[in-house]
């Protein structure tokens, strides 16, 4: 049985988005997976989803992206009204302790997880941070 109705993946690497989408679907973590490869499109997507009452339950957010990055996304995300209904999981290759500390201090980031995503990691994320 699916744990969530909708998940949003935000990562500038389309291959990573495709792989993570397959992993999420195969693990039955969510019914629906949307992928977006940049921050402006992700914010537009979230505003549209909010207006339709179809916000994602979980957002997996990459930190290091060209142009606007994951922190830029979070600055704008904090202004959105969906933040109470969506959980943000920072899924990143960053090994910076400063990034991890900043994520831990955020009221809106549920978890700071290192790539790559796997079915086992999804289960751990769910049990530790989302259940």
TORKOLLO-361154 format. One record per residue (C-alpha): residue in one letter; x, y, z; chain. Coordinates in steps of 0.1 Angstrom, whole numbers. Layout:
> a | X | Y | Z | A
...
This chain:
> x | 0 | 0 | 0 | A
> x | 12 | 35 | -9 | A
> x | 23 | 57 | 20 | A
> x | 17 | 90 | 2 | A
> x | -5 | 102 | -26 | A
> x | 20 | 126 | -42 | A
> x | 57 | 132 | -41 | A
> x | 77 | 160 | -59 | A
> x | 113 | 155 | -68 | A
> x | 133 | 187 | -74 | A
> x | 168 | 180 | -89 | A
> x | 186 | 196 | -118 | A
> x | 197 | 162 | -130 | A
> x | 170 | 146 | -152 | A
> x | 186 | 111 | -149 | A
> x | 186 | 113 | -111 | A
> x | 150 | 124 | -112 | A
> x | 141 | 95 | -135 | A
> x | 159 | 69 | -113 | A
> x | 144 | 83 | -81 | A
> x | 110 | 83 | -96 | A
> x | 113 | 46 | -105 | A
> x | 126 | 38 | -70 | A
> x | 97 | 57 | -53 | A
> x | 71 | 40 | -75 | A
> x | 87 | 5 | -72 | A
> x | 89 | 9 | -34 | A
> x | 52 | 20 | -34 | A
> x | 62 | 51 | -14 | A
> x | 37 | 72 | -34 | A
> x | 9 | 69 | -59 | A
> x | 22 | 98 | -80 | A
> x | 57 | 113 | -86 | A
> x | 63 | 146 | -103 | A
> x | 98 | 157 | -113 | A
> x | 111 | 192 | -118 | A
> x | 146 | 202 | -127 | A
> x | 148 | 239 | -114 | A
> x | 136 | 261 | -86 | A
> x | 115 | 286 | -105 | A
> x | 95 | 258 | -121 | A
> x | 91 | 240 | -88 | A
> x | 77 | 271 | -71 | A
> x | 53 | 276 | -100 | A
> x | 43 | 240 | -98 | A
> x | 36 | 243 | -61 | A
> x | 16 | 274 | -65 | A
> x | -6 | 257 | -91 | A
> x | -9 | 225 | -70 | A
> x | -20 | 246 | -40 | A
> x | -47 | 264 | -60 | A
> x | -60 | 230 | -71 | A
> x | -58 | 214 | -36 | A
> x | -32 | 189 | -49 | A
> x | 0 | 198 | -31 | A
> x | 26 | 170 | -27 | A
> x | 28 | 152 | 6 | A
> x | 66 | 150 | 4 | A
> x | 92 | 171 | -15 | A
> x | 126 | 156 | -22 | A
> x | 149 | 186 | -27 | A
> x | 184 | 187 | -42 | A
> x | 206 | 213 | -26 | A
> x | 233 | 221 | -53 | A
> x | 216 | 232 | -85 | A
> x | 227 | 259 | -110 | A
> x | 211 | 293 | -107 | A
> x | 187 | 291 | -78 | A
> x | 197 | 263 | -54 | A
> x | 179 | 244 | -27 | A
> x | 184 | 272 | -1 | A
> x | 169 | 297 | -25 | A
> x | 139 | 273 | -29 | A
> x | 135 | 271 | 9 | A
> x | 136 | 309 | 12 | A
> x | 106 | 311 | -11 | A
> x | 89 | 279 | 2 | A
> x | 87 | 294 | 36 | A
> x | 64 | 321 | 21 | A
> x | 40 | 295 | 6 | A
> x | 8 | 283 | 24 | A
> x | 15 | 247 | 16 | A
> x | 43 | 243 | 40 | A
> x | 20 | 229 | 66 | A
> x | 9 | 201 | 43 | A
> x | 41 | 191 | 26 | A
> x | 72 | 177 | 42 | A
> x | 106 | 186 | 27 | A
> x | 134 | 161 | 26 | A
> x | 167 | 175 | 15 | A
> x | 182 | 148 | -7 | A
> x | 217 | 159 | -16 | A
> x | 253 | 150 | -24 | A
> x | 265 | 178 | -1 | A
> x | 288 | 167 | 27 | A
> x | 290 | 201 | 42 | A
> x | 283 | 202 | 80 | A
> x | 272 | 238 | 76 | A
> x | 244 | 226 | 51 | A
> x | 234 | 198 | 75 | A
> x | 233 | 223 | 105 | A
> x | 213 | 248 | 85 | A
> x | 188 | 221 | 75 | A
> x | 185 | 209 | 111 | A
> x | 177 | 245 | 122 | A
> x | 150 | 249 | 96 | A
> x | 114 | 245 | 107 | A
> x | 104 | 232 | 73 | A
> x | 131 | 206 | 64 | A
> x | 121 | 173 | 78 | A
> x | 153 | 154 | 70 | A
> x | 188 | 159 | 55 | A
> x | 196 | 127 | 35 | A
> x | 226 | 119 | 14 | A
> x | 222 | 106 | -22 | A
> x | 216 | 80 | -36 | A
> x | 180 | 72 | -29 | A
> x | 171 | 35 | -24 | A
> x | 141 | 15 | -12 | A
> x | 157 | 9 | 21 | A
> x | 165 | 46 | 25 | A
> x | 129 | 55 | 17 | A
> x | 117 | 31 | 44 | A
> x | 141 | 46 | 69 | A
> x | 131 | 82 | 60 | A
> x | 94 | 72 | 64 | A
> x | 99 | 55 | 98 | A
> x | 123 | 81 | 112 | A
> x | 109 | 114 | 98 | A
> x | 75 | 111 | 81 | A
> x | 54 | 85 | 99 | A
